[in-house]
Amino acid sequence: MKAITYSKYGNPDVLEISEQPMPKVGPGMVLVKVKTASVNPVDWKIMAGYLDPLMDIQFPAIPGWDVAGVVESVGIDAPHFQPGDEVIAYGRKDFVHGGSFAEYIALPERLLARKPESLNWNESAGLPLAGLTAFQVLRRLELAAGETVLIHGGSGGVGSLGIQIAKALGAEVIATASEKNHGFLRSLGAEPVAYGEGLAGRVRELRPDGVDVVADFVGGNLSTTLEVLKENGRHASIADSDVEEHGGTWMWVNPIGADLQELADLVDERKLQVEVAETFPLADAADAFRLNMDGHTRGKIVVTVDGNA
């Protein structure tokens, strides 16, 4: 099969398209023919070697954890999916090797969810990691109807889905972004505020008594969070471990298919939408990585593996 691989840590220049063996499909595993995959910051951070202290890697490595595709075959004792089923997954495994930037990927059945009927293939690939991150953070924070949540990084892939999940829970949302993205935040149901110097004051103008919950999806916002959080408020970050020293929770998304299915159901209930910024063919995956590293796109960057997707 064709796949994007790298044989050493580095920048996107180490990525190349190559022929790789077909994945084996063991007990409890499902083989997925990949339609689309999306790029996340963690993909290029792993490629650069930043996560080497945390995760084992086997070279040549195929990057990518987000996938949307069609079940090709199932292994022994994998009864919940059948060939032809359209599925999505956050396909993080115990070590880095067989990722989603390939024509096929084998995954544990427990990671899979059924593709939302209302999303196309490109949108579907953008849902798993970003959507699960937002979903699991807000659930851990026990965000409830009637509460106000401040979301740092509202126009990004995680933040934009977090806004929609919070609204679906009945919460009020304030979200940070550059001014050019304020209209986008309003369209999702959030009150936008510009990030940067003076952020705490701008949030206090909207909520003089403070906010109940803060979800930091970009990092570097701890002082602002503490300034605007109500007494006994809850906060979490996916990018700043220092929150743990101030009563917060530092989180990393878990690959749980049941959670992903809840997200897919919210999509089909028209409570969530996924914005795609740009798509690239598999051969141009390095350019997709470079665009994601730039950090200024709104929405997900998707790699189309199957030309018919």
MARPALO-618873 format. One record per residue: x, y, z of N, C-alpha, C in turn. Coordinates in steps of 0.001 Angstrom, whole numbers, plus 500000, padded with zeros to 6 digits. Example, Ala and Ser with C-alpha at 12.3 -4.5 7.8 and 13.67 -1.06 7.14 Angstrom:
REM residues 2
n.c1;n.c2;n.c3;ca.c1;ca.c2;ca.c3;c.c1;c.c2;c.c3
513190;494310;507800;512300;495500;507800;513200;496700;507800
512850;497750;507080;513670;498940;507140;512900;500030;507870
REM end
This chain:
REM residues 309
n.c1;n.c2;n.c3;ca.c1;ca.c2;ca.c3;c.c1;c.c2;c.c3
500843;498803;500000;500000;500000;500000;500875;501243;500000
500309;502347;499489;501011;503626;499530;500788;504286;500892
501828;504929;501391;501731;505603;502688;502745;506738;502738
502456;507717;503587;503421;508753;503921;504233;508257;505109
505545;508309;504996;506397;507801;506077;507546;508768;506363
508148;508585;507539;509425;509230;507832;510288;508252;508615
511583;508293;508338;512520;507332;508917;513446;507944;509953
513245;509239;510215;513997;509913;511273;513198;511139;511686
513463;511642;512871;512801;512846;513335;513256;514047;512496
512339;515008;512343;512708;516210;511611;511500;517049;511245
511692;517961;510297;510621;518833;509814;509882;518127;508673
508894;518754;508040;508143;518068;506989;508972;517561;505818
510199;518042;505681;511056;517556;504596;511392;516071;504746
511233;515507;505960;511545;514081;506140;510410;513180;505659
509254;513756;505336;508118;512969;504878;508301;512560;503418
507947;511335;503115;507988;510850;501735;506883;509835;501524
506484;509672;500278;505482;508656;499960;506217;507384;499577
505784;506260;500143;506500;505009;499928;505515;503847;499920
506006;502682;499515;505232;501456;499572;505501;500769;500905
504423;500411;501619;504545;499760;502914;503716;498477;502937
504058;497521;503804;503273;496286;503887;501851;496578;504361
500920;495755;503921;499555;495867;504428;499533;495564;505920
498748;496316;506711;498668;496031;508152;498046;494660;508417
498528;494001;509443;497915;492744;509891;496667;493058;510714
495701;492149;510647;494417;492380;511324;494235;491292;512379
494661;491590;513591;494625;490612;514663;493272;490536;515345
493169;489740;516415;491921;489630;517165;491452;490993;517681
490177;491261;517527;489616;492518;517991;489983;493717;517148
490608;493490;515987;491053;494570;515119;490146;494702;513898
490176;495888;513306;489404;496182;512107;490336;496839;511096
490298;496372;509855;491079;496985;508783;490199;498000;508060
490677;499244;507992;489916;500332;507384;490626;500804;506124
489885;500878;505032;490393;501507;503812;490196;503012;503988
491284;503746;504017;491238;505161;504382;490716;506002;503222
489729;506823;503533;489248;507826;502583;489972;509151;502800
489960;509617;504055;490575;510896;504392;491207;510817;505775
492186;511671;506003;492822;511813;507310;493047;513296;507539
493090;513721;508790;493335;515143;509038;494607;515329;509849
495199;516516;509691;496450;516853;510359;496148;517546;511681
496854;517145;512713;496763;517790;514016;498158;518196;514467
498264;519230;515310;499598;519636;515777;500412;518504;516379
499746;517544;517027;500492;516443;517632;501239;515632;516579
500729;515602;515343;501384;514813;514297;502783;515337;514004
502891;516666;513830;504229;517190;513513;505096;517325;514768
504474;517401;515935;505277;517414;517156;505932;516049;517391
505191;514981;517091;505787;513643;517169;506900;513517;516141
506620;513962;514911;507606;513877;513829;508890;514623;514176
508760;515731;514893;509933;516527;515272;510699;515931;516448
510130;514898;517092;510798;514257;518216;510425;514816;519570
509468;515765;519601;509128;516403;520872;508491;515430;521865
507829;514380;521368;507154;513436;522263;507960;512162;522481
509219;512169;522064;510041;510974;522219;510152;510510;523676
510183;511438;524656;510225;510962;526044;508946;510241;526485
507861;510431;525751;506570;509880;526158;506155;508643;525375
506517;508582;524080;505982;507541;523220;507093;506841;522454
507003;505511;522407;507920;504744;521576;507528;504910;520111
508532;504817;519238;508297;504944;517807;509040;503844;517080
508436;503336;516009;509078;502340;515163;509192;502917;513760
510425;503116;513304;510655;503664;511963;510683;502531;510931
510224;502774;509702;509602;504020;509246;508201;504163;509833
507891;505373;510268;506609;505644;510908;505646;506274;509910
504399;505849;509977;503316;506482;509227;502606;507414;510201
502591;508717;509950;501927;509634;510884;500413;509593;510738
499744;510274;511680;498309;510477;511579;497489;509649;512545
496606;510334;513282;495709;509655;514211;494231;509820;513833
493891;510839;513065;492504;511034;512632;492259;510287;511330
491137;509576;511254;490856;508809;510036;489357;508705;509807
488989;508716;508528;487631;508398;508094;487760;507436;506921
486978;506357;506941;487108;505389;505864;486050;504307;505929
486304;503235;505194;485346;502141;505041;485990;500849;505547
485246;500094;506338;485760;498828;506849;486025;497873;505686
487270;497402;505623;487675;496448;504580;487496;495012;505063
487910;494737;506296;487773;493408;506878;487855;493527;508388
487446;492465;509079;487503;492455;510541;488246;491212;511008
488905;491332;512155;489629;490211;512715;488726;489325;513563
489347;488345;514189;488617;487445;515087;488040;488247;516249
486792;487945;516611;486146;488553;517770;486093;490079;517657
485645;490557;516515;485382;491982;516306;483989;492097;515701
482944;491911;516552;481590;491704;516035;480797;492965;515711
481305;494136;516053;480458;495325;515986;480502;496048;514652
481434;495686;513780;481525;496317;512466;481676;495237;511406
481207;495578;510205;481254;494651;509092;481868;495339;507878
482440;494572;506934;482967;495179;505716;481910;496059;505040
482330;497232;504631;481421;498188;504001;480921;499264;504936
481077;499073;506250;480642;500097;507200;481519;501344;507062
480890;502508;507093;481626;503768;507045;481923;504214;508482
483206;504466;508770;483623;504675;510156;484580;505861;510268
484739;506319;511511;485743;507324;511857;486454;506849;513119
487646;507402;513365;488369;507019;514575;489440;508036;514904
489701;508161;516206;490935;508757;516704;491846;507568;516964
492725;507293;516010;493444;506035;515989;494787;506039;516676
494861;506591;517887;496108;506569;518638;496366;505167;519183
497578;504684;518931;497960;503359;519402;498990;503481;520522
499470;502341;521004;500410;502357;522127;501797;502839;521721
502125;502756;520427;503389;503298;519936;503148;503860;518541
504062;504697;518093;503895;505381;516822;504474;504526;515703
503625;504155;514769;504111;503401;513607;503099;503439;512461
501964;502774;512637;501003;502605;511543;499862;503595;511642
500081;504821;511143;499076;505869;511248;498132;505928;510062
497412;507048;509969;496299;507164;509032;496655;507760;507680
497889;508244;507506;498278;508789;506203;498763;507648;505308
497825;506740;505044;498106;505522;504292;496805;505025;503676
496934;504107;502723;495724;503597;502070;494907;502702;502994
495575;502082;503979;494869;501219;504930;495444;501436;506328
494587;501236;507326;495017;501280;508716;494260;500210;509494
494948;499501;510372;494314;498519;511254;494200;499124;512646
492989;499047;513215;492726;499675;514505;491932;498744;515410
492131;498846;516724;491251;498126;517647;489799;498558;517446
488912;497601;517455;487494;497890;517221;486953;498934;518199
487468;498957;519418;486950;499847;520461;487184;501327;520152
488061;501623;519183;488348;503018;518847;487387;503578;517810
486629;502733;517153;485832;503155;516001;484452;503664;516386
483951;504568;515567;482554;505016;515635;482035;505078;514206
480734;505117;514078;480150;505179;512745;480208;506613;512220
480571;506752;510968;480679;508068;510339;479334;508788;510386
479319;510065;510778;478057;510821;510729;477519;510888;509303
476267;510609;509150;475664;510622;507817;475647;512019;507218
475602;513032;508075;475446;514401;507588;476770;515073;507228
477899;514384;507435;479199;514951;507082;479764;514249;505853
480484;515014;505023;481209;514376;503931;482509;513780;504478
483291;513173;503602;484498;512483;504076;485518;513455;504646
485673;514614;504017;486648;515584;504514;486276;516076;505906
485016;516422;506099;484559;516895;507408;484681;515799;508458
484372;514572;508060;484405;513455;509015;485804;513233;509567
486822;513396;508724;488192;513199;509185;488613;514265;510179
487958;515426;510156;488306;516504;511061;487665;516422;512427
486773;515459;512617;486020;515398;513876;486735;514694;515027
487394;513535;514826;487757;512700;515983;488647;513342;517038
489895;513683;516729;490799;514155;517772;490344;515488;518350
490040;516436;517478;489626;517760;517963;488309;517672;518725
487360;516941;518173;486063;516827;518830;486146;516109;520164
486891;515006;520201;487043;514274;521459;487754;515108;522510
488754;515869;522090;489473;516720;523042;488507;517685;523716
487731;518409;522919;486787;519367;523475;485731;518674;524328
485200;517575;523835;484146;516836;524527;484618;516345;525892
485810;515727;525926;486291;515146;527174;486710;516208;528178
487256;517330;527701;487607;518418;528625;486343;518990;529260
485342;519304;528460;484126;519922;529007;483368;518951;529903
483419;517668;529575;482759;516694;530452;483518;516563;531773
484861;516545;531715;485646;516476;532957;485379;517698;533847
485149;518840;533216;484858;520064;533965;483400;520136;534429
482607;519147;534032;481198;519057;534434;480438;520332;534088
480696;520862;532897;479988;522046;532426;478493;521757;532355
477704;522671;532929;476262;522450;533025;475493;523589;532364
474250;523304;532049;473369;524308;531461;473285;525524;532382
473339;526710;531789;473234;527950;532545;474560;528506;533021
475619;527706;532969;476937;528196;533361;477596;528931;532192
478612;529730;532533;479391;530422;531509;480787;529834;531453
481227;529493;530232;482566;528950;530026;483355;529905;529133
484597;530149;529508;485538;530873;528659;486398;529851;527940
486423;529919;526617;487236;529015;525811;488384;529807;525198
489598;529453;525577;490784;530052;524965;491059;529332;523647
491147;530083;522554;491407;529474;521246;490142;529030;520559
489158;529914;520496;487836;529522;519997;487753;529258;518513
488662;529806;517711;488540;529620;516265;489318;528425;515749
490093;527754;516608;490840;526577;516189;489945;525359;516060
490548;524257;515616;489767;523042;515426;489121;522553;516706
489876;522529;517817;489325;522084;519099;488360;523122;519652
488775;524386;519636;487949;525430;520230;486612;525605;519540
486590;525548;518213;485331;525742;517490;484344;524617;517790
484851;523394;517947;483979;522290;518333;483585;522408;519804
484514;522906;520640;484188;523115;522051;483049;524103;522237
483043;525173;521457;481945;526147;521527;480620;525456;521257
480590;524659;520202;479331;524013;519815;478878;522975;520835
479831;522232;521398;479477;521250;522431;478940;521956;523667
479585;523057;524054;479127;523815;525218;477723;524361;524995
477461;524865;523792;476115;525367;523493;475095;524230;523528
475482;523062;523032;474574;521916;523067;474252;521503;524500
475185;521775;525424;474955;521475;526842;474118;522549;527531
473843;523645;526821;473038;524721;527398;473839;525784;528110
475161;525817;527885;476016;526799;528545;476122;528070;527711
476526;529168;528367;476881;530405;527682;478388;530389;527423
478804;530883;526270;480202;530742;525864;480818;532101;525527
481978;532366;526124;482861;533453;525695;484088;532779;525113
484552;533247;523961;485680;532589;523317;486651;533619;522766
487949;533290;522842;488980;534198;522357;489375;533851;520924
489706;534894;520175;490212;534743;518808;490686;536105;518334
491406;536126;517224;491745;537405;516603;490462;538029;516054
490467;539325;515893;489246;540028;515502;488695;539555;514163
489558;539105;513257;489076;538644;511952;488188;537409;512067
488289;536687;513193;487490;535475;513382;486297;535679;514315
486028;536930;514698;484931;537162;515635;483576;536842;515019
483411;537119;513735;482159;536762;513081;481933;535266;513077
483003;534513;512883;482922;533052;512915;482493;532575;514291
483063;533149;515351;482682;532750;516704;481215;533054;516981
480768;534221;516534;479345;534565;516722;478436;533567;516001
478870;533122;514815;478048;532168;514062;477915;530837;514788
478876;530532;515667;478825;529301;516462;478071;529495;517776
477742;530745;518104;476983;531016;519314;477788;531550;520464
479050;531950;520227;479903;532460;521299;479972;533981;521275
480265;534556;522440;480590;535978;522524;482100;536099;522328
482567;536750;521268;484004;536794;521005;484716;537882;521791
485954;537595;522173;486849;538598;522750;488217;538423;522107
488917;539531;521925;490253;539473;521346;491243;538973;522382
492104;538066;521974;493149;537611;522904;494258;538652;522975
495191;538432;523894;496298;539364;524038;496172;540206;525297
497025;541216;525398;497077;542067;526583;495710;542660;526881
495327;542633;528148;494033;543171;528555;492876;542210;528437
493160;540917;528127;492086;539939;527934;491209;539796;529166
491821;539720;530343;491028;539545;531563;490023;540679;531735
490441;541899;531464;489541;543036;531578;488386;542945;530605
488652;542478;529376;487586;542361;528381;486584;541277;528783
487079;540198;529377;486162;539156;529847;485326;539676;531015
485944;540419;531926;485224;540970;533077;484164;541973;532649
484387;542657;531524;483352;543568;531018;482094;542798;530636
482295;541579;530122;481154;540742;529736;480545;540022;530935
481385;539588;531876;480929;538868;533065;481630;539450;534287
481096;540544;534846;481753;541198;535987;481990;540265;537170
481127;539274;537341;481275;538351;538464;482188;537173;538136
482722;537125;536931;483605;536031;536541;482862;534913;535827
483626;533916;535388;483053;532776;534662;483145;531527;535520
482275;530566;535229;482219;529335;536018;483314;528349;535635
483646;528333;534341;484539;527311;533798;485461;527960;532769
486714;527507;532722;487635;527930;531670;488251;526684;531036
488191;526613;529708;488830;525539;528946;489899;526161;528062
491155;525852;528353;492278;526426;527614;492759;525427;526576
492529;525757;525308;492904;524856;524226;494157;525306;523477
494860;526319;524007;496068;526799;523328;497282;526940;524245
497090;527129;525536;498199;527292;526470;498618;528740;526640
499352;528993;527728;499870;530330;527976;498858;531302;528536
497772;530805;529115;496690;531683;529567;496361;531542;531044
497268;530937;531805;496940;530626;533195;496626;531875;534009
497403;532927;533877;497158;534118;534689;495799;534726;534371
495445;534786;533095;494120;535303;532719;493019;534416;533272
493214;533108;533154;492215;532166;533673;491942;532424;535143
492988;532565;535932;492812;532754;537373;492174;534107;537694
492416;535098;536842;491826;536423;537070;490326;536440;536833
489852;535644;535902;488433;535734;535517;487586;534611;536087
488208;533623;536725;487472;532469;537234;486797;532809;538561
485544;532426;538682;484831;532595;539946;485492;531750;541033
485256;532135;542284;485687;531296;543395;485013;529935;543260
485784;528888;543418;485313;527512;543254;484994;527171;541790
485438;528019;540851;485294;527689;539442;486236;526560;539046
486004;525975;537866;486807;524840;537393;487534;525232;536119
488763;524722;535980;489497;525030;534758;490399;523872;534374
490682;523779;533059;491538;522726;532531;492277;523257;531315
493403;522624;531034;494191;522981;529855;494698;521717;529191
494788;521773;527864;495403;520662;527131;496858;520984;526783
497331;522176;527173;498652;522627;526725;499536;523188;527827
499051;523231;529061;499802;523909;530123;499693;523110;531423
500730;522370;531743;500703;521529;532945;500689;522344;534228
501042;523622;534152;501088;524457;535353;499713;524640;535985
498654;524358;535243;497310;524530;535819;497117;523617;537024
497833;522495;537072;497663;521556;538179;498099;522161;539508
499008;523132;539461;499460;523785;540691;498456;524827;541178
497416;525067;540403;496415;526087;540747;494997;525524;540693
494870;524250;541037;493560;523635;541137;492942;523211;539825
493690;523299;538727;493169;522925;537424;493538;521514;537023
493082;521120;535851;493329;519783;535326;494077;519888;534002
495166;519154;533899;495915;519058;532648;495489;517770;531960
494999;517878;530726;494386;516729;530079;495003;516446;528718
494910;515167;528333;495228;514745;526974;494121;513806;526546
493675;513953;525320;492511;513233;524829;492729;511717;524842
491665;510973;525159;491701;509517;525173;490947;508959;523962
491489;507937;523303;490813;507359;522135;489704;506398;522550
488512;506922;522740;487377;506129;523210;486274;506186;522152
486023;505063;521527;485038;505017;520458;483640;505396;520897
483260;505021;522132;481916;505352;522618;481726;506857;522730
482768;507579;523195;482690;509044;523240;482568;509619;521833
483344;509058;520916;483301;509544;519537;481925;509311;518923
481283;508205;519286;479937;507954;518767;478946;508998;519284
479113;509422;520541;478257;510498;521056;478445;511774;520246
479684;512069;519873;479949;513246;519048;479306;513104;517678
479465;511930;517072;478873;511696;515755;477357;511859;515810
476758;511414;516901;475305;511565;517047;474924;513036;517175
475727;513830;517892;475458;515265;517986;475528;515925;516610
476459;515469;515792;476561;516008;514429;475282;515734;513659
474799;514491;513724;473595;514143;512975;472331;514754;513563
472428;515246;514801;471333;516030;515381;471440;517510;515021
472406;517831;514161;472652;519201;513672;473093;520148;514791
473761;519596;515804;474278;520433;516890;475774;520724;516746
476436;520042;515813;477864;520246;515577;478122;520305;514085
479054;521157;513706;479547;521177;512340;481068;521244;512372
481690;520732;511327;483152;520707;511239;483570;521568;510058
484424;522533;510320;484901;523405;509250;486226;522880;508716
486304;522763;507397;487535;522323;506737;488182;523528;506072
489446;523767;506409;490159;524919;505858;490704;524630;504471
491330;523451;504317;491963;523134;503034;492210;521630;502961
492241;521102;501740;492530;519689;501530;493760;519526;500638
494464;518403;500834;495662;518078;500063;495600;516611;499661
496122;516259;498489;496259;514835;498170;497354;514209;499018
497335;512883;499097;498296;512176;499948;499738;512530;499599
500033;512655;498330;501402;512941;497921;501902;514297;498422
500976;515200;498751;501346;516539;499219;501158;516691;500722
501230;515584;501445;501019;515634;502897;502005;516567;503583
503224;516673;503074;504208;517564;503698;503720;519003;503682
503050;519410;502598;502507;520767;502531;501372;520953;503537
500583;519896;503761;499518;519956;504773;500120;520148;506158
501224;519473;506437;501914;519632;507718;502426;521065;507869
503027;521587;506814;503573;522949;506889;502464;523960;507181
501321;523796;506543;500214;524720;506770;499714;524623;508201
499633;523410;508742;499210;523245;510125;500212;523861;511087
501489;523740;510791;502531;524314;511642;502482;525835;511643
501983;526420;510573;501856;527876;510489;500918;528404;511570
499879;527621;511910;499027;527934;513043;498003;529015;512837
497764;529427;511595;496834;530533;511369;495605;530137;510552
495376;528846;510384;494207;528415;509628;492996;528300;510544
491828;528521;509970;490567;528339;510696;489904;527073;510174
489777;526082;511033;489222;524824;510603;490311;523787;510375
489902;522614;509930;490790;521462;509834;491481;521398;508473
492696;520846;508484;493465;520580;507280;493401;519078;507022
492914;518709;505838;492584;517316;505545;493432;516804;504389
493867;515549;504519;494580;514855;503456;493647;513812;502858
493436;513914;501551;492557;512983;500843;493396;511823;500356
493135;510633;500902;493900;509446;500553;493273;508734;499363
491968;508605;499372;491205;508007;498275;490718;509141;497380
491143;509153;496119;490774;510232;495212;489293;510360;494963
488514;509315;495333;487056;509363;495138;486310;509842;496372
487039;510247;497410;486378;510671;498654;485640;511982;498436
REM end
